[in-house]
Amino acid sequence: MDFNVKKLASDAGVFFTRAVQFTEEKLGQAEKTELDPHLENLITRADCTKNWTEKILKQTEVLLQPNPSARIEEFIYDKLDKKLPSRTTNAELLGQYMLEAAIEFGPETPYGKTLITVGEYQKRLGGAEREFLHTSAATFLSPLRNFLEGDWRTISKERRLLENRRLDLDICKARLKKAKQAEAKATALSEAAPDFQETRPRNYVLSASASALLSEEVDKAEHELRVAQTEFDRQAEVTRLLLEGISSTHLNHLRCLQDFAEAQATYYAQCHHYMQDLQRDWEWVQSLKGPVMALFPIINLDPIAPHSSASVCPNPVSPAFLSGPASSGATIPSSSSSSQKPVTLAMEQSQLPITGARKARVLYDYDAHDTSELSLLADELITVYTVPGMDPDWLIGERGNEKGKVPVTYLELLS
């Protein structure tokens, strides 16, 4: 290792003089060369760009990967310049669990077939999410990260050099000022009338010699000032050109933002498309009406059957989910025959035993959301009971000839 002591001592001396100059400027004891307003504006704009880019990058990473442990893992792999192992998305994992559960419950059962159908679409959603994450990382996160780790580091380095050149320039200005003051003092002393009573007349000769030396110091300081000014101007121009490139950075980030928004729109469109396909795949439920009714007779599987005068229990698949947006063009599967009638609550009660019939007092008013529910008034008494296979959060309520589902949380069960 080539260890140059003289260079080390010189660098240490330069660092010390810059530190002294910087401290004196902060204390108001030294003059500071101000940058031109245009360069100051460019520096302010660059700092603003850097700060907001960091915030946007960080929040986008949180949006795409909410798990902090996974983000740390990705950061480590990126710093080690290694390829990140493929990670299963949450939707894909959920779909895999559903498929495995269907095998355990029986793929030929209604629940098993439903698990298989939904599980397959969950895996498709997970694949779409994986593609979205990959596209976003390549088209949006990488350019932002490259700016912070590449262009911004270069700009910061040149700004530090500019600050050092400015300190050197101010040091040279202060040195020249001191040399001129010393020269003026020596010149005034040498031009004074000699005092022959003085015991040391040779001091006047020394003063003349010192004046000549100080004049050389002034010339040297002026030369150093010119050199420092030239280096400062050159570095200011280099820094200015780099800072003006921030405008190009904004244009590049604009294109990246458009790509990110497009990838996001594509991802959500794919998800919507898969959900529409899932709605259409529910048509097989119609063919299972017989087996399902044998297991759960109170369930009406016809989502668009006309309402009868008697209340009908809720569908296993929400009609709001099956209908989808009006503009999507998705159609709701109808019953296989217009002659099929919905299974009403009255018919079901003739087939199923009523368990746990008791009185209940209504705590709050409740408005029925559909014909399968019973509206309630606070403080009235009704008869409630449950039937096998019913949601535990609901009971069947009777008030005279009216029947329908009622929520348990609105009732106080009486002994």
ZAMARRO-818407 format. One record per residue (C-alpha): x negated, y negated, z. Coordinates in Angstrom, 2 decimals, padded with zeros to 5 digits. Layout:
N
<X: X | Y: Y | Z: Z>
...
//
This chain:
415
<X: 000.00 | Y: 000.00 | Z: 000.00>
<X: -001.45 | Y: -003.35 | Z: -001.04>
<X: -001.07 | Y: -005.50 | Z: 002.05>
<X: -001.88 | Y: -009.13 | Z: 001.25>
<X: -002.38 | Y: -011.02 | Z: 004.51>
<X: -002.76 | Y: -014.40 | Z: 002.82>
<X: 000.52 | Y: -014.00 | Z: 000.92>
<X: 002.28 | Y: -012.86 | Z: 004.08>
<X: 000.99 | Y: -015.89 | Z: 005.97>
<X: 001.99 | Y: -018.19 | Z: 003.12>
<X: 005.51 | Y: -016.76 | Z: 002.96>
<X: 005.83 | Y: -017.09 | Z: 006.72>
<X: 004.76 | Y: -020.74 | Z: 006.52>
<X: 007.28 | Y: -021.48 | Z: 003.78>
<X: 010.04 | Y: -019.78 | Z: 005.76>
<X: 009.14 | Y: -021.78 | Z: 008.87>
<X: 009.15 | Y: -025.15 | Z: 007.05>
<X: 012.51 | Y: -024.33 | Z: 005.46>
<X: 013.92 | Y: -023.37 | Z: 008.83>
<X: 012.71 | Y: -026.66 | Z: 010.31>
<X: 014.20 | Y: -028.63 | Z: 007.41>
<X: 017.54 | Y: -026.77 | Z: 007.70>
<X: 017.69 | Y: -027.36 | Z: 011.47>
<X: 016.89 | Y: -031.06 | Z: 011.13>
<X: 019.61 | Y: -031.41 | Z: 008.48>
<X: 022.14 | Y: -029.79 | Z: 010.79>
<X: 021.09 | Y: -032.14 | Z: 013.58>
<X: 021.28 | Y: -035.15 | Z: 011.29>
<X: 017.55 | Y: -035.87 | Z: 011.59>
<X: 016.67 | Y: -035.25 | Z: 007.94>
<X: 018.12 | Y: -036.21 | Z: 004.59>
<X: 019.89 | Y: -033.58 | Z: 002.49>
<X: 020.10 | Y: -033.52 | Z: -001.28>
<X: 023.76 | Y: -033.11 | Z: -002.24>
<X: 024.82 | Y: -030.99 | Z: -005.21>
<X: 026.75 | Y: -032.63 | Z: -008.01>
<X: 030.58 | Y: -032.51 | Z: -007.59>
<X: 031.09 | Y: -030.17 | Z: -010.55>
<X: 028.74 | Y: -027.58 | Z: -009.08>
<X: 030.38 | Y: -027.93 | Z: -005.67>
<X: 033.80 | Y: -027.28 | Z: -007.23>
<X: 032.45 | Y: -024.20 | Z: -009.01>
<X: 031.03 | Y: -022.87 | Z: -005.75>
<X: 034.33 | Y: -023.42 | Z: -003.94>
<X: 036.24 | Y: -021.68 | Z: -006.74>
<X: 033.83 | Y: -018.74 | Z: -006.70>
<X: 034.16 | Y: -018.32 | Z: -002.94>
<X: 037.95 | Y: -018.36 | Z: -003.26>
<X: 037.79 | Y: -015.74 | Z: -006.02>
<X: 035.56 | Y: -013.50 | Z: -003.96>
<X: 037.71 | Y: -013.73 | Z: -000.82>
<X: 041.01 | Y: -013.01 | Z: -002.57>
<X: 039.50 | Y: -010.22 | Z: -004.67>
<X: 038.35 | Y: -008.50 | Z: -001.49>
<X: 041.81 | Y: -008.81 | Z: 000.05>
<X: 043.61 | Y: -007.57 | Z: -003.08>
<X: 041.19 | Y: -004.67 | Z: -003.46>
<X: 041.55 | Y: -003.62 | Z: 000.15>
<X: 045.34 | Y: -003.79 | Z: 000.15>
<X: 045.60 | Y: -001.93 | Z: -003.17>
<X: 043.47 | Y: 000.85 | Z: -001.71>
<X: 045.85 | Y: 001.00 | Z: 001.26>
<X: 048.84 | Y: 001.12 | Z: -001.10>
<X: 047.41 | Y: 003.94 | Z: -003.20>
<X: 045.96 | Y: 005.89 | Z: -000.27>
<X: 047.64 | Y: 005.12 | Z: 003.09>
<X: 045.49 | Y: 007.71 | Z: 004.89>
<X: 042.43 | Y: 005.89 | Z: 006.34>
<X: 040.46 | Y: 009.13 | Z: 006.68>
<X: 040.93 | Y: 009.85 | Z: 002.99>
<X: 039.82 | Y: 006.31 | Z: 002.12>
<X: 036.65 | Y: 006.75 | Z: 004.19>
<X: 035.98 | Y: 010.03 | Z: 002.40>
<X: 036.42 | Y: 008.36 | Z: -000.98>
<X: 034.07 | Y: 005.54 | Z: 000.09>
<X: 031.36 | Y: 008.00 | Z: 001.15>
<X: 031.59 | Y: 009.97 | Z: -002.09>
<X: 031.45 | Y: 006.72 | Z: -004.07>
<X: 028.34 | Y: 005.53 | Z: -002.21>
<X: 026.67 | Y: 008.92 | Z: -002.68>
<X: 027.57 | Y: 008.75 | Z: -006.39>
<X: 029.30 | Y: 012.12 | Z: -006.20>
<X: 032.56 | Y: 013.25 | Z: -007.74>
<X: 035.45 | Y: 013.28 | Z: -005.29>
<X: 037.04 | Y: 016.75 | Z: -004.95>
<X: 040.55 | Y: 017.06 | Z: -006.29>
<X: 043.08 | Y: 016.42 | Z: -003.52>
<X: 046.65 | Y: 017.79 | Z: -003.50>
<X: 049.23 | Y: 015.04 | Z: -003.26>
<X: 051.90 | Y: 015.14 | Z: -000.57>
<X: 054.66 | Y: 015.75 | Z: -003.13>
<X: 052.75 | Y: 018.67 | Z: -004.64>
<X: 052.20 | Y: 020.15 | Z: -001.18>
<X: 055.89 | Y: 019.76 | Z: -000.36>
<X: 056.83 | Y: 021.46 | Z: -003.61>
<X: 054.48 | Y: 024.36 | Z: -002.86>
<X: 056.01 | Y: 024.80 | Z: 000.59>
<X: 059.50 | Y: 024.84 | Z: -000.93>
<X: 058.52 | Y: 027.53 | Z: -003.43>
<X: 056.96 | Y: 029.67 | Z: -000.70>
<X: 060.04 | Y: 029.21 | Z: 001.48>
<X: 062.27 | Y: 030.29 | Z: -001.41>
<X: 060.34 | Y: 033.55 | Z: -001.65>
<X: 060.85 | Y: 034.15 | Z: 002.08>
<X: 064.58 | Y: 033.32 | Z: 002.02>
<X: 065.22 | Y: 035.15 | Z: -001.23>
<X: 064.96 | Y: 033.53 | Z: -004.67>
<X: 068.40 | Y: 034.88 | Z: -005.62>
<X: 070.21 | Y: 033.21 | Z: -002.72>
<X: 071.82 | Y: 029.79 | Z: -003.28>
<X: 069.39 | Y: 028.17 | Z: -000.82>
<X: 066.41 | Y: 029.93 | Z: -002.40>
<X: 067.38 | Y: 028.85 | Z: -005.91>
<X: 067.84 | Y: 025.27 | Z: -004.70>
<X: 064.43 | Y: 025.32 | Z: -003.04>
<X: 062.85 | Y: 026.59 | Z: -006.26>
<X: 064.51 | Y: 023.90 | Z: -008.36>
<X: 063.68 | Y: 021.01 | Z: -006.03>
<X: 060.19 | Y: 022.38 | Z: -005.37>
<X: 059.35 | Y: 022.43 | Z: -009.06>
<X: 060.40 | Y: 018.81 | Z: -009.43>
<X: 058.44 | Y: 017.84 | Z: -006.33>
<X: 055.33 | Y: 019.29 | Z: -007.95>
<X: 056.09 | Y: 017.30 | Z: -011.10>
<X: 056.41 | Y: 014.14 | Z: -009.00>
<X: 053.09 | Y: 014.95 | Z: -007.37>
<X: 051.45 | Y: 015.35 | Z: -010.77>
<X: 052.82 | Y: 011.98 | Z: -011.86>
<X: 051.50 | Y: 010.43 | Z: -008.64>
<X: 048.06 | Y: 011.97 | Z: -009.23>
<X: 047.94 | Y: 010.52 | Z: -012.75>
<X: 049.01 | Y: 007.11 | Z: -011.43>
<X: 046.29 | Y: 007.13 | Z: -008.78>
<X: 043.65 | Y: 008.09 | Z: -011.33>
<X: 044.76 | Y: 005.43 | Z: -013.81>
<X: 044.95 | Y: 002.72 | Z: -011.15>
<X: 041.49 | Y: 003.55 | Z: -009.84>
<X: 039.99 | Y: 003.41 | Z: -013.32>
<X: 041.79 | Y: 000.35 | Z: -014.69>
<X: 042.19 | Y: -001.82 | Z: -011.60>
<X: 040.17 | Y: -000.81 | Z: -008.56>
<X: 036.91 | Y: -000.14 | Z: -010.41>
<X: 036.76 | Y: -003.55 | Z: -012.18>
<X: 037.45 | Y: -005.39 | Z: -008.92>
<X: 034.85 | Y: -003.32 | Z: -007.09>
<X: 032.33 | Y: -003.83 | Z: -009.90>
<X: 032.78 | Y: -007.59 | Z: -009.64>
<X: 032.15 | Y: -007.60 | Z: -005.89>
<X: 029.22 | Y: -005.21 | Z: -006.04>
<X: 027.70 | Y: -006.49 | Z: -009.29>
<X: 028.50 | Y: -009.99 | Z: -010.53>
<X: 029.11 | Y: -011.43 | Z: -007.08>
<X: 025.85 | Y: -010.11 | Z: -005.71>
<X: 024.01 | Y: -011.75 | Z: -008.61>
<X: 025.82 | Y: -015.03 | Z: -007.97>
<X: 025.03 | Y: -014.84 | Z: -004.25>
<X: 021.37 | Y: -014.18 | Z: -004.96>
<X: 021.09 | Y: -017.17 | Z: -007.29>
<X: 022.93 | Y: -019.36 | Z: -004.79>
<X: 020.44 | Y: -018.41 | Z: -002.11>
<X: 017.60 | Y: -019.29 | Z: -004.48>
<X: 019.28 | Y: -022.62 | Z: -005.19>
<X: 019.54 | Y: -023.33 | Z: -001.48>
<X: 015.85 | Y: -022.53 | Z: -001.03>
<X: 014.92 | Y: -024.81 | Z: -003.95>
<X: 016.99 | Y: -027.57 | Z: -002.40>
<X: 015.23 | Y: -027.15 | Z: 000.95>
<X: 011.84 | Y: -027.23 | Z: -000.81>
<X: 012.88 | Y: -030.39 | Z: -002.64>
<X: 013.93 | Y: -032.11 | Z: 000.56>
<X: 010.71 | Y: -030.99 | Z: 002.26>
<X: 008.71 | Y: -032.56 | Z: -000.56>
<X: 010.75 | Y: -035.75 | Z: -000.31>
<X: 010.11 | Y: -035.95 | Z: 003.44>
<X: 006.40 | Y: -035.22 | Z: 002.93>
<X: 006.08 | Y: -037.94 | Z: 000.29>
<X: 007.90 | Y: -040.39 | Z: 002.51>
<X: 005.52 | Y: -039.70 | Z: 005.40>
<X: 002.46 | Y: -039.95 | Z: 003.14>
<X: 003.58 | Y: -043.33 | Z: 001.79>
<X: 004.20 | Y: -044.62 | Z: 005.29>
<X: 000.73 | Y: -043.51 | Z: 006.41>
<X: -000.83 | Y: -045.04 | Z: 003.30>
<X: 000.91 | Y: -048.34 | Z: 003.88>
<X: -000.26 | Y: -048.38 | Z: 007.48>
<X: -003.86 | Y: -047.65 | Z: 006.50>
<X: -003.79 | Y: -050.29 | Z: 003.75>
<X: -002.54 | Y: -052.92 | Z: 006.18>
<X: -005.27 | Y: -052.00 | Z: 008.64>
<X: -008.03 | Y: -052.20 | Z: 006.04>
<X: -006.88 | Y: -055.60 | Z: 004.79>
<X: -006.96 | Y: -057.11 | Z: 008.27>
<X: -009.83 | Y: -059.62 | Z: 009.06>
<X: -012.77 | Y: -057.88 | Z: 010.73>
<X: -013.43 | Y: -058.61 | Z: 014.39>
<X: -017.18 | Y: -058.82 | Z: 014.82>
<X: -016.82 | Y: -058.84 | Z: 018.61>
<X: -015.52 | Y: -055.26 | Z: 018.38>
<X: -017.97 | Y: -052.77 | Z: 019.70>
<X: -017.28 | Y: -050.36 | Z: 016.82>
<X: -017.19 | Y: -052.20 | Z: 013.49>
<X: -017.62 | Y: -048.88 | Z: 011.67>
<X: -013.92 | Y: -048.22 | Z: 012.27>
<X: -013.15 | Y: -050.51 | Z: 009.33>
<X: -015.25 | Y: -048.33 | Z: 007.07>
<X: -013.44 | Y: -045.26 | Z: 008.31>
<X: -010.10 | Y: -046.98 | Z: 007.70>
<X: -011.03 | Y: -047.67 | Z: 004.09>
<X: -012.05 | Y: -044.05 | Z: 003.62>
<X: -008.80 | Y: -042.85 | Z: 005.22>
<X: -006.83 | Y: -045.11 | Z: 002.91>
<X: -008.40 | Y: -043.42 | Z: -000.08>
<X: -007.59 | Y: -039.98 | Z: 001.34>
<X: -004.03 | Y: -041.00 | Z: 002.04>
<X: -003.70 | Y: -042.27 | Z: -001.50>
<X: -004.71 | Y: -038.84 | Z: -002.73>
<X: -002.14 | Y: -037.30 | Z: -000.38>
<X: 000.57 | Y: -039.51 | Z: -001.88>
<X: -000.41 | Y: -038.44 | Z: -005.39>
<X: -000.35 | Y: -034.80 | Z: -004.33>
<X: 003.05 | Y: -035.22 | Z: -002.65>
<X: 004.46 | Y: -036.91 | Z: -005.76>
<X: 003.22 | Y: -034.04 | Z: -007.91>
<X: 004.76 | Y: -031.45 | Z: -005.58>
<X: 008.02 | Y: -033.43 | Z: -005.61>
<X: 008.13 | Y: -033.40 | Z: -009.40>
<X: 007.53 | Y: -029.66 | Z: -009.45>
<X: 010.16 | Y: -029.05 | Z: -006.77>
<X: 012.67 | Y: -031.26 | Z: -008.62>
<X: 012.07 | Y: -029.33 | Z: -011.85>
<X: 012.55 | Y: -025.96 | Z: -010.13>
<X: 015.68 | Y: -027.21 | Z: -008.37>
<X: 017.20 | Y: -028.50 | Z: -011.61>
<X: 016.41 | Y: -025.23 | Z: -013.39>
<X: 017.93 | Y: -023.14 | Z: -010.62>
<X: 021.00 | Y: -025.40 | Z: -010.45>
<X: 021.57 | Y: -024.83 | Z: -014.18>
<X: 021.25 | Y: -021.06 | Z: -013.81>
<X: 023.69 | Y: -021.06 | Z: -010.89>
<X: 026.11 | Y: -023.30 | Z: -012.76>
<X: 026.20 | Y: -020.95 | Z: -015.75>
<X: 026.90 | Y: -017.96 | Z: -013.50>
<X: 029.64 | Y: -019.78 | Z: -011.62>
<X: 031.29 | Y: -020.88 | Z: -014.87>
<X: 031.52 | Y: -017.19 | Z: -015.72>
<X: 034.17 | Y: -016.87 | Z: -013.00>
<X: 036.69 | Y: -017.97 | Z: -015.63>
<X: 035.83 | Y: -014.88 | Z: -017.67>
<X: 036.17 | Y: -012.82 | Z: -014.52>
<X: 039.69 | Y: -014.16 | Z: -014.04>
<X: 040.61 | Y: -013.16 | Z: -017.60>
<X: 039.21 | Y: -009.68 | Z: -017.06>
<X: 041.08 | Y: -009.29 | Z: -013.79>
<X: 044.25 | Y: -010.48 | Z: -015.52>
<X: 043.98 | Y: -007.67 | Z: -018.06>
<X: 043.27 | Y: -005.19 | Z: -015.29>
<X: 046.31 | Y: -006.41 | Z: -013.36>
<X: 048.49 | Y: -005.94 | Z: -016.43>
<X: 047.17 | Y: -002.40 | Z: -016.84>
<X: 047.89 | Y: -001.69 | Z: -013.18>
<X: 051.45 | Y: -003.00 | Z: -013.46>
<X: 051.97 | Y: -000.94 | Z: -016.62>
<X: 050.66 | Y: 002.19 | Z: -014.89>
<X: 052.97 | Y: 001.50 | Z: -011.96>
<X: 055.96 | Y: 001.07 | Z: -014.28>
<X: 055.07 | Y: 004.28 | Z: -016.11>
<X: 054.81 | Y: 006.18 | Z: -012.83>
<X: 058.18 | Y: 005.01 | Z: -011.54>
<X: 059.77 | Y: 005.67 | Z: -014.93>
<X: 058.45 | Y: 009.23 | Z: -014.82>
<X: 059.84 | Y: 009.68 | Z: -011.33>
<X: 063.23 | Y: 008.38 | Z: -012.46>
<X: 063.14 | Y: 010.71 | Z: -015.47>
<X: 062.36 | Y: 013.72 | Z: -013.28>
<X: 065.21 | Y: 012.82 | Z: -010.93>
<X: 067.59 | Y: 012.62 | Z: -013.88>
<X: 066.43 | Y: 016.05 | Z: -015.01>
<X: 066.99 | Y: 017.34 | Z: -011.48>
<X: 070.55 | Y: 015.99 | Z: -011.58>
<X: 071.17 | Y: 017.86 | Z: -014.81>
<X: 069.69 | Y: 021.03 | Z: -013.37>
<X: 072.31 | Y: 020.96 | Z: -010.63>
<X: 074.72 | Y: 022.35 | Z: -013.21>
<X: 073.81 | Y: 025.84 | Z: -012.10>
<X: 075.51 | Y: 025.07 | Z: -008.78>
<X: 078.84 | Y: 025.27 | Z: -010.60>
<X: 078.14 | Y: 028.87 | Z: -011.51>
<X: 077.44 | Y: 029.65 | Z: -007.85>
<X: 080.76 | Y: 028.34 | Z: -006.59>
<X: 082.03 | Y: 031.83 | Z: -005.87>
<X: 079.03 | Y: 033.13 | Z: -003.89>
<X: 078.60 | Y: 029.86 | Z: -002.03>
<X: 082.27 | Y: 029.70 | Z: -001.09>
<X: 081.93 | Y: 033.20 | Z: 000.30>
<X: 079.23 | Y: 031.91 | Z: 002.64>
<X: 080.51 | Y: 028.38 | Z: 003.29>
<X: 084.24 | Y: 028.26 | Z: 002.48>
<X: 084.70 | Y: 024.72 | Z: 003.74>
<X: 082.33 | Y: 023.22 | Z: 001.16>
<X: 083.77 | Y: 021.74 | Z: -002.01>
<X: 081.21 | Y: 022.12 | Z: -004.79>
<X: 083.17 | Y: 020.18 | Z: -007.39>
<X: 081.74 | Y: 016.63 | Z: -007.16>
<X: 084.24 | Y: 015.06 | Z: -009.50>
<X: 087.37 | Y: 017.02 | Z: -008.68>
<X: 090.43 | Y: 014.79 | Z: -008.21>
<X: 091.39 | Y: 014.08 | Z: -004.60>
<X: 094.49 | Y: 015.74 | Z: -003.29>
<X: 096.75 | Y: 014.46 | Z: -000.56>
<X: 094.81 | Y: 016.56 | Z: 001.97>
<X: 091.31 | Y: 015.49 | Z: 002.97>
<X: 088.40 | Y: 017.33 | Z: 001.40>
<X: 085.13 | Y: 018.17 | Z: 003.17>
<X: 081.96 | Y: 016.60 | Z: 001.82>
<X: 079.97 | Y: 018.00 | Z: -001.06>
<X: 076.57 | Y: 019.59 | Z: -000.37>
<X: 075.09 | Y: 017.29 | Z: -003.04>
<X: 075.95 | Y: 013.61 | Z: -002.60>
<X: 078.02 | Y: 012.26 | Z: -005.51>
<X: 076.00 | Y: 009.05 | Z: -005.32>
<X: 072.83 | Y: 011.10 | Z: -005.93>
<X: 074.41 | Y: 013.04 | Z: -008.78>
<X: 075.79 | Y: 010.03 | Z: -010.55>
<X: 072.52 | Y: 008.06 | Z: -010.79>
<X: 072.26 | Y: 004.54 | Z: -012.27>
<X: 074.99 | Y: 003.63 | Z: -014.70>
<X: 072.49 | Y: 002.64 | Z: -017.38>
<X: 070.53 | Y: 005.90 | Z: -017.26>
<X: 072.97 | Y: 007.76 | Z: -019.41>
<X: 072.95 | Y: 010.77 | Z: -017.09>
<X: 076.26 | Y: 012.64 | Z: -016.94>
<X: 077.74 | Y: 014.40 | Z: -013.95>
<X: 078.42 | Y: 018.06 | Z: -014.57>
<X: 082.14 | Y: 018.76 | Z: -014.49>
<X: 083.87 | Y: 021.95 | Z: -013.41>
<X: 083.91 | Y: 024.82 | Z: -015.84>
<X: 087.66 | Y: 024.65 | Z: -016.18>
<X: 090.06 | Y: 021.79 | Z: -015.79>
<X: 092.46 | Y: 024.25 | Z: -014.16>
<X: 090.14 | Y: 024.69 | Z: -011.14>
<X: 091.44 | Y: 022.98 | Z: -008.03>
<X: 089.38 | Y: 021.55 | Z: -005.17>
<X: 089.34 | Y: 023.53 | Z: -001.99>
<X: 091.19 | Y: 021.44 | Z: 000.55>
<X: 090.80 | Y: 021.39 | Z: 004.28>
<X: 094.26 | Y: 022.82 | Z: 004.77>
<X: 093.41 | Y: 025.88 | Z: 002.65>
<X: 090.12 | Y: 026.36 | Z: 004.45>
<X: 091.70 | Y: 026.30 | Z: 007.87>
<X: 093.87 | Y: 029.26 | Z: 006.90>
<X: 090.71 | Y: 031.25 | Z: 006.18>
<X: 088.42 | Y: 030.21 | Z: 009.04>
<X: 088.94 | Y: 030.49 | Z: 012.79>
<X: 089.12 | Y: 027.26 | Z: 014.69>
<X: 086.61 | Y: 027.17 | Z: 017.54>
<X: 086.43 | Y: 024.93 | Z: 020.57>
<X: 089.60 | Y: 022.86 | Z: 020.05>
<X: 089.76 | Y: 020.07 | Z: 022.63>
<X: 090.85 | Y: 016.51 | Z: 023.18>
<X: 088.57 | Y: 013.54 | Z: 022.54>
<X: 088.86 | Y: 009.81 | Z: 023.14>
<X: 087.71 | Y: 007.46 | Z: 020.38>
<X: 085.03 | Y: 005.02 | Z: 021.58>
<X: 084.85 | Y: 002.71 | Z: 018.55>
<X: 086.80 | Y: 001.94 | Z: 015.42>
<X: 085.66 | Y: 003.97 | Z: 012.43>
<X: 086.65 | Y: 003.48 | Z: 008.76>
<X: 086.59 | Y: 006.61 | Z: 006.63>
<X: 084.15 | Y: 006.43 | Z: 003.72>
<X: 086.04 | Y: 008.94 | Z: 001.58>
<X: 089.09 | Y: 011.18 | Z: 001.68>
<X: 087.21 | Y: 013.93 | Z: 003.54>
<X: 086.92 | Y: 011.70 | Z: 006.63>
<X: 089.51 | Y: 010.47 | Z: 009.13>
<X: 089.73 | Y: 006.80 | Z: 010.14>
<X: 089.69 | Y: 006.16 | Z: 013.89>
<X: 090.93 | Y: 003.48 | Z: 016.25>
<X: 089.24 | Y: 002.77 | Z: 019.56>
<X: 090.84 | Y: 004.35 | Z: 022.68>
<X: 093.15 | Y: 006.70 | Z: 020.79>
<X: 093.23 | Y: 010.42 | Z: 021.62>
<X: 092.76 | Y: 013.05 | Z: 018.94>
<X: 092.22 | Y: 016.79 | Z: 018.78>
<X: 088.81 | Y: 017.91 | Z: 017.56>
<X: 087.25 | Y: 021.25 | Z: 016.73>
<X: 084.43 | Y: 022.67 | Z: 014.66>
<X: 084.22 | Y: 025.37 | Z: 012.02>
<X: 081.32 | Y: 027.69 | Z: 011.10>
<X: 078.68 | Y: 026.16 | Z: 008.86>
<X: 079.64 | Y: 022.57 | Z: 009.63>
<X: 077.15 | Y: 019.77 | Z: 010.24>
<X: 076.69 | Y: 019.53 | Z: 014.04>
<X: 076.93 | Y: 015.74 | Z: 013.86>
<X: 080.54 | Y: 015.98 | Z: 012.65>
<X: 083.79 | Y: 017.50 | Z: 013.92>
<X: 087.19 | Y: 018.10 | Z: 012.38>
<X: 089.69 | Y: 015.65 | Z: 013.84>
<X: 093.50 | Y: 016.00 | Z: 013.92>
<X: 096.01 | Y: 013.24 | Z: 014.53>
<X: 099.50 | Y: 014.42 | Z: 013.82>
<X: 099.54 | Y: 015.65 | Z: 010.23>
<X: 096.26 | Y: 013.91 | Z: 009.37>
<X: 092.98 | Y: 015.82 | Z: 009.32>
<X: 089.44 | Y: 014.90 | Z: 008.41>
<X: 085.82 | Y: 014.74 | Z: 009.47>
<X: 084.91 | Y: 012.44 | Z: 012.35>
<X: 081.42 | Y: 011.54 | Z: 013.66>
<X: 080.56 | Y: 012.94 | Z: 017.08>
<X: 078.86 | Y: 009.71 | Z: 018.20>
<X: 082.19 | Y: 007.86 | Z: 018.03>
<X: 083.90 | Y: 010.28 | Z: 020.43>
<X: 084.04 | Y: 011.04 | Z: 024.12>
<X: 084.92 | Y: 014.72 | Z: 024.50>
<X: 087.41 | Y: 015.40 | Z: 027.27>
<X: 087.71 | Y: 018.61 | Z: 029.30>
//
